[in-house]
Amino acid sequence: MNKINILFIIVVLFTESFVYGQGIQKDITLEDIFSNRKFSTARIGDYISMNDGEHYCVWENDSLNIFDYKTGSYKKTVVTTSQLTPPGDTIPISIDKFYFSQDEGRILLTTETEKIYRRSTKSNYYIYDIGSKDISPLSDGGKQRLATFSPDGSKVAFVRNNNIFIKDINSKVEYAITFDGLYNNIVYGATDWVYEEEFGFTKAFFWSPDGSQIAFYRFDETNVKEFQMTIWGKLYPEVQKLKYPKAGEENSIINILIYNLKTKITTEMDIGNETDIYIPRVKWTNNANNLAIQWMNRHQNELKILLANSETGETQSIYHETNKYYINITNNLTFLKNDEDFIFTSEMDGYNHIYLYDIDGNLINQITYGNYDISKFIGVNESKGLVYYTSSESSPINRELYVIKLDGTGKKLLSKNLGNNSVKFSKNYKYFINTYSNANTPPLVTINSSKGKQLRIITDNSNLNETIDNFGFCDKKFFQFRTSDDVELNGWMIKPSNFDPSKKYPILMYVYGGPGSQTVRNSWGRGSTWYQMLAQKGIIIVSVDNRGTGARGEEFKKMTYLQLGKYETIDQIEAAKYLGSLDYVDANRIGIWGWSYGGYMTLSCLTKGANYFSMGIAVAPVTTWRYYDNIYTERFMQTPQENPNGFDDNSPINHVEKLKGNLLLIHGTADDNVHVQNSIDFISAMVSANKPFDMQLYPNSNHGIYTGKNTTLHLYTRMTGFIYGNLLKNFDE
């Protein structure tokens, strides 16, 4: 660290709270946060609604138990851990996840799960028969991925070694339906790396509604270039290779195929002759002969829904949308049971709203209207013609639950409190479990009727509420300000509990700032306790949502198109200027930190905004958009070949000579998402410009930086020391 007074830091870290005034009852420590988990929140575990819609099932205390939604009363135990001892073994398996068959007669259980990338895993799967109480391994051929029951529960399809297999449960016969799958070459039934990361799914096979067919993806990665990562810890470190298409580089070639279990014939669907495209979603309609395929061009500003005949492979377009910027992909396509209509969401009127179409693609009506965004389409109760969703109608910082009729009338607000409402309905839409919080209230988990009436509380986090009172947490307060471009931006601020407006305080800004994201939300957020600890030491914590962030309509979000990072950085600099103008802020001690896109923003602010930021911490940052994956980057920037100035003008690696403040650069060496190459080449640029900096690497850690013992504690200890050493020097008491 640069010119840090070590003795001063030790005093700051361990001094009693009275040094900074009265009112703080207990000092928060990093060990309390990351080792002892003293401030962890209680939530409901993994649960699913049962078919009757009156009960839900949750794994707790080594048992899979069923409870009544309305009363909360215990109904029965489906299975206990003690019953899960496979034949020939003496020790029960340890359960990671569970999945019921459609008739609720069998359960798929996963154990010994290994993480692959962000969303992908492989496990040993077991089948538990509820009636006979028998347990048996799904397969003896090695760990499986993405195992899924057929609709009648008689079969299970899964992926292993990039091929798709089917297991007949009754006959115990297992057979493959694809054969040439090969690592880093051909993938069946699962996604390649970039689809998993940017389109947000890993399971790329889908049973037809009647179980007679399986639709699946084929990824040909042959021409996708490899990225190599070194895995340390052995005498000769290993090299891990993955297919990673960077901006402007070749993608996998995609095919959509359907396997017929009766005829054993595989048919390819017609998605057109162009291969430089994306197929971001595939979904069966309620008709087992029709498969809906979402087709998207490489620029991601044109979207079609192709309806494919499963027998012939012929397709017809039933929906076509274009956008002058780009189109976001969602899971909202919903085919109604009448086989005549479907629901879809779009930003075509400038805000994200819900639309109803007939099966030929004719618009029946727009269901929701207004100058606000639908944040989540939850589902539709077809028997009553009701649509449920959450939106930011009251404010971009809130999420509230609404119900509306299919024809767009009768809208009602169902959530009772302003803040963040995360909702999951029972299968019959009679009840919903709501997780509510606001900026200063930990999650309250309740069960409610479909009309919004609270029936009972699952957890109110009363113990955590008592803990945060004992530790004197300060309120997070929201504010707005106008930039010199006359743009109103939202922010939040945490002041020390003994705040004195006559003093000059240092500021630490937290930034993410990426397209459609938000850090300024009226919810109990991650990092809250760490910020409270910093505030106890006399630092004001602030976060501001710049242009390009979400919940304020399409134009606000997409105005950064082709200039990713430019306007976001301008707005964060404007925020620093605004904060520096406040009487109680020391404009010479404004720091900023962020992770991933936030790390990129930190570097952009420290270089382009060097006169306004005295220090920064960039964790796992993109340093040039030329190094990031093509689906994400090109969605906002097109390719480097088409938009070279947009790439280079807004990449901090090209602006290192402007840096003035103290920088701590942090990266995991096994980051498959934002490669450590970003930081390594940034270091080279810094050395060339003769710029000093601090660096922290975490061997074998991925983008989340948690691999190994005490890694998270070490990371936050490192960052905390850097913050104290740079922002608390010469603190005006």
Secondary structure by P-SEA (a helix, b strand, c coil): ccccaaaaaaaaacccccccccccccccccccccccccbbbbbbccccccccccbbbbbccccbbbbbccccccccccccccccccccccbbbbbccccccccccbbbbbcccccccccccccbbbbbbccccbbbbcccccccccccccccccccccccccbbbbbcccccbbbbcccccccccccccccccccccccccccccccccccccccbbbbbcccbbbbbbbbccccbbbbbbbbcccccccccbbbbbbbbccccbbbbcccccccccccccccccccccbbbbbbbcccccbbbbbbbcccccbbbbcbbbbbcbbbbbcccccccccccccccccccccccbbbbbccccccccccccccccccccccccccccccccccccccccbbbbbbbccccccccccccccccccccccccccbbbbbcccccccccccccccccccccccccaaaaaaaaaaacccccccccccccccbbbbbcccccccccccbbbbbbbbbbccccccccccccccaaaaaaaaaaabbbbbbbbcccccccccccccccccccaaaaaaaaaaaaaaaaacccccccbbbbbbccaaaaaaaaaaaccccccccbbbcccccccccccccccccccccccccaaaaaaacccccccccccbbbbbbbcccccccaaaaaaaaaaaaaacccbbbbbbcccccccccccaaaaaaaaaaaaaaaacccccccc
